[in-house]
Structures are given as C-alpha cells and as structure tokens.
Amino acid sequence: MPESQSRRLAAILAADIAGYSALMGADEARTVRDLKGHQAVVLPMVGDFGGRIIDTAGDGILAEFPSVVNAVKCAVAIQSKMAERNAAIEPERRMQFRIGINIGDVVHDEARIYGDGINVAARLEGIADPGGICISGKVYDEIMGRVDLTCQDIGEQQFKNIARPVRAYRVRVNSAVRAEAPTLALPDKPSIAVLAFENMSGDPEQEYFADGMVDDIITGLSRIKWLFVIARNSSFTYKGKAVDVRQVGRELGVRYVLEGGVRKAGNRLRITTQLVEAETGAHLWADKFDGSLEDVFDLQDQITDRVVGIVEPSLRRSEVERSRRKHPENLGAYDLYLRALPYMASVMPADARIAAGFLDDALKLDPNYIAAKAFRAWCHEICFTTEPGFVEAERNAGVHHARAVIASSTDDATALAIAALPMLHLAKDHEAALSTIERALSLNASCATALYMGAHVHAFRGNSAVATAYAERALRLSPFDPLLYEAHLALALASLQTERYDEAASRLAKAVQANSGFSTLYFFCAMVLGLAGRADEAAPIARRGLELEPGFRSRVIFEFGLVPAILDKLVEGARKLGLPE
C-alpha cells in the first residue's frame, strides 16, 4: 500500500434525497435552494456526533464516523430534523433523505476514502425508505443494547458488485424520534383498513359516490376470509384528515391500508386507488379507473369488483415476501403455508415436492389448516399427472385432502377453488368439482383464484360458454395473476372444441408465455398445432415439453377428466406428432 494511503475500520453513513430528479424536473431553481437550506442544517449535525463529511456531491452525503453508535444516532437525528422541517412544507416539495449505514474496512488516501464498506453503505441507502434508515447486520450487532431503537430484519440482500449477501435491517425511525400514538397489536392474520376516498372534484355529490364505493369495497374485502378488515366506522374516522398510513397502521392495528381519490371532469370520473404496506409506507399496487357519470351505479360496481379482485393476489404476494424475511425458527403454520405458495407456480413435480414439505410442516402444527390441505391436494395432483407411472398413492392422497376441504365448513373461497382441481383430475368427480367452484364463487364472487380454476374446470368439462365467461372475468379482475395461464388454457380448449385450431394454438402460446415452465401447456400447444396442419411449428414445442417432462406419455390425457369432444381431438393431435404413448 502506498505511503499516502492508510486502512482503518470505520462506520460509513451514505444518504441522498428520494425522488430528487423528479423535484429538479418540476422546479430546478427552488429544488436547489431547498437542498442548500436543508444541508445548512443537516451537515453540521455530522460533526456534532463526531463524524467527518467525505463528500456532498449533488443531493448526496457521505460521512465517516469512528463510532458506529454515533453514526446511527446521527442518522436518527437527521431524519428527526428533516421531519420537523418538512412539516412546514407543502407535500409535493418535501425532501426526504434515505440513509444507509455500514461498518467496514476502508482505505484512505489524501483525497478520498474507498472500499467495499462504502459500497455496501451506498447499496443500503438505495433500499431504505424515504425518511428511513437501513443498516447492515454488522451495524445491528454493534448497536443492539447500546441504542434504544427498534429494528426490522429484512433478510439477506444480494447487492450489485458485492460478492456476498448482506443482512439488512430497517430502523423504525418513527419510534426513535418521537412518542408514538397508542399502538394496537396486529391480528393473527393479514389485516387491512380502507380509508375514505378523497373527493378531489369539489362536487359534493361525488362525496356520496366515493363513500358508497368504499362501503362496497369493504364489504367485498370482508368476503376474503383469510383477511381481517377494519369496519367502516373506524376507518372513516380519518376522513378529511391528512394522515400518514404508518400512523393509521399503528392506531388501527393493520398491516395494509387501501386509499384513493375521486376526481370529476365534465361528465367523466377518474378514481385512483393505491394499496400500501402500513409499516413501511411501501406501495404494493396502484391503478386508476375512468368512467362516465351516465350510469354511476354501474361504474361503482365495476370499480369495486376490480379493486377487490386485484387486492387479494397483491396482498398474498406481499405476505409471501414478508414470510421469506422471517427466521426459520419463528415460522408458524401460516408462514409455512406462505412459503409453499411460490413453488406452486410452475405446476411441476420438483417444485411441488418442495411446496409439499412446507405444507406438511404446516399441517403438523395445525392439522385442521384448510388452505394447507387444499394446496397439499394440488401437490399430489401435479405429481400424479406429470411423473411417470401414475402412482396411485398420489391419487388417493390428493383425493383424500381435497374431500376433506370440501367436507369442511370452510368459507375460504381460494381453498375450495384449489380443491376442485384434484376432484376433477384425480377423483373424476366432475359434479363435485363443478359444485365446489360454484360454492367458492358464492362466498366471494371476486375471488380471482376461483374464477381461474372455474374456467379450468368448466373448460375440461366442455362448458365452453361458462369457461369463457370465467376466464375473461378473471383476466379483467387480476391480469397479472400467477394463474394467468389457466384463463388462456380454458379459452384454448373452448376454441378447440369447435375446431378453431389456429385460435386455440394462439391461446396456448399465450398460456406458455404466462407459465413457461409448465410442460403440459407445451404438449397441448403442440397437439393443437398438429391438428391445424402446422407440424413443423409443433415439433420444437413438443421437444421443449419433453425436455421439461422426459417421462411424458400421451395416455396421461385420459387422466385429465376431459369430455370426449376435446379428448378425442387431443389424442388425434398427439398421434399426428408421434408423441410417446
């Protein structure tokens, strides 16, 4: 190492302004002026806590501290001071720092410092919430017991150009810088509050429209039985007030908040909605809906339908991510169930067996966990239909779990919808499969899973009109759903039934695109192309299917519970292509 350089252990604080480019784009002169005003207050605080400013390029701050405790205390003080200053500024002009802190070996020379310790701090800053602080596991280990803070473990993070994963923690800044309002404990299942939508039109008549729509959304969400929904009387206490969703989460004891607004322009309405994780303020989903005032009640129903339909899969994805961040020793039956769900997406046996392990562990903890039983039944169905030999033990176990779900008094529409699949493919009990789908939809007409699975069951039974209606409604309600391929498969079978082979092939191509790891979709697509006289196109698709499922035999088609009008055509297509029998 050159004489001008030295190496030492240091705590590094990296900060920048969230959304700075957008602020500059809106008003460059004012943004620069505001930034200088904030820096004049914030930068001296680094020295107050024994730190040294290394760089202040653009909107960023890079500082070094000999004490990691002081580095964290400085970050908390900065965020507290910024919160005070922002309180007097209109929301669209507020600046919020994101701060990352790491401790590591850094190299000093005459002009600067560098090293992985700094790079990690910068990466942590990048994943911090606006107004928040993110620290590395090394920092967490050093400050615990020495600083009165609450931290949230967000798991190992793989950062660009950093060789090893870094465990990261979010510092709960609000709890550190001010006394919080009374906090309600979270219930033992996901929870949500729907706030009164803001009337941004200035038209009092739209107040009734907005309130009525929120009432309907609350009612619709209440049909999702795995979700705890706050009653209207509680969530509407915030109506007309400027509130932080984190405050709402604490005061109502909810994990998620749905908020929105209504704006009128002439004879048109625009409704905006957003789903927010209350603890972090992170946006999980947002959308806007436009419609005419000519039939305002129909518009209200349409929007309610779509919001309820898309909130459920959005929440489920968020819950899966939340479970992944938990330590294995802290997992309950619900967490184990959530960990199984991503492995169901491919609909292939290797992943299904991983999911089955989580589900079996969940059922050991809670033998009456209906949702876990439903997905365990689906695991058996996947293994039976995509592994060689058609193992009867898989069939019997799948039917056993599915019948247990249906025989229960469950009001979980998703669990019932999943159980319908093994009843169709394993038990060949078509009436039970169809009635189970209807039962699920009677519990929650906006359950996307029930609509996707309903499209599947009705398509396999040759009920093309119902299958098409369910598929189209599912695509409208939840267009980015993991079960998207089911809608395209159902529409393809409806086309196949009336010998519209090219149309069916086009739909199956979309199904493959939606789930490129599911071998059955490739085989169905190849068979349909064979029927359409497009054998050259079918051959590489069939080969890809065989790569995914080397043990495939076309006789599996007879195990799917297909009506003869569809079954006979697929068998003919398989023979034309010479697929293994």
C-alpha positions, 0 to 999 in steps of 0.5 A: 500500500502506498505511503499516502494511503492508510486502512482503518475500520470505520462506520460509513453513513451514505444518504441522498434525497428520494425522488430528487430528479423528479423535484429538479424536473418540476422546479430546478431553481427552488429544488436547489435552494431547498437542498442548500437550506436543508444541508445548512442544517443537516451537515453540521449535525455530522460533526456534532456526533463526531463524524467527518463529511467525505463528500456532498456531491449533488443531493448526496452525503457521505460521512465517516464516523469512528463510532458506529453508535454515533453514526446511527444516532446521527442518522436518527437525528437527521431524519428527526430534523428533516421531519420537523422541517418538512412539516412546514412544507407543502407535500409535493416539495418535501425532501426526504433523505434515505440513509444507509449505514455500514461498518467496514474496512476502508482505505484512505488516501489524501483525497478520498476514502474507498472500499467495499464498506462504502459500497455496501453503505451506498447499496443500503441507502438505495433500499431504505425508505424515504425518511428511513434508515437501513443498516447492515447486520454488522451495524445491528450487532454493534448497536443492539443494547447500546441504542434504544431503537427498534429494528426490522430484519429484512433478510439477506440482500444480494447487492450489485458488485458485492460478492456476498449477501448482506443482512439488512435491517430497517430502523423504525425511525418513527419510534426513535424520534418521537412518542408514538400514538397508542399502538394496537397489536396486529391480528393473527392474520393479514389485516387491512383498513380502507380509508375514505376516498378523497373527493378531489372534484369539489362536487359534493355529490361525488362525496356520496359516490366515493363513500358508497364505493368504499362501503362496497369495497369493504364489504367485498374485502370482508368476503376474503376470509383469510383477511381481517378488515377494519369496519367502516366506522373506524376507518372513516374516522380519518376522513378529511384528515391528512394522515400518514398510513404508518400512523393509521397502521399503528392506531388501527392495528393493520398491516395494509391500508387501501386509499384513493381519490375521486376526481370529476371532469365534465361528465367523466370520473377518474378514481385512483386507488393505491394499496400500501404496506402500513409499516413501511409506507411501501406501495404494493399496487396502484391503478386508476379507473375512468368512467362516465357519470351516465350510469354511476351505479354501474361504474361503482360496481365495476370499480369495486369488483376490480379493486377487490379482485386485484387486492387479494393476489397483491396482498398474498404476494406481499405476505409471501415476501414478508414470510421469506424475511422471517427466521426459520425458527419463528415460522408458524403454520401460516408462514409455512403455508406462505412459503409453499405458495411460490413453488406452486407456480410452475405446476411441476413435480420438483417444485411441488415436492418442495411446496409439499414439505412446507405444507406438511410442516404446516399441517403438523402444527395445525392439522385442521389448516384448510388452505394447507390441505387444499394446496397439499391436494394440488401437490399430489395432483401435479405429481400424479399427472406429470411423473411417470407411472401414475402412482396411485398413492398420489391419487388417493392422497390428493383425493383424500385432502381435497374431500376433506376441504370440501367436507369442511365448513370452510368459507375460504373461497381460494381453498375450495377453488384449489380443491376442485382441481384434484376432484376433477383430475384425480377423483373424476368427480366432475359434479363435485368439482363443478359444485365446489367452484360454484360454492367458492364463487358464492362466498366471494364472487371476486375471488380471482383464484376461483374464477381461474380454476372455474374456467379450468374446470368448466373448460375440461368439462366442455362448458365452453360458454361458462369457461369463457365467461370465467376466464375473461372475468378473471383476466379483467379482475387480476391480469397479472395473476400467477394463474394467468395461464389457466384463463388462456388454457380454458379459452384454448380448449373452448376454441378447440372444441369447435375446431378453431385450431389456429385460435386455440394454438394462439391461446396456448402460446399465450398460456406458455408465455404466462407459465413457461415452465409448465410442460403440459401447456407445451404438449397441448400447444403442440397437439393443437398445432398438429391438428391445424396442419402446422407440424413443423411449428409443433415439433420444437414445442413438443421437444421443449415439453419433453425436455421439461417432462422426459417421462411424458406419455400421451395416455396421461390425457385420459387422466385429465377428466376431459369430455370426449369432444376435446379428448378425442381431438387431443389424442388425434393431435398427439398421434399426428406428432408421434408423441410417446404413448 
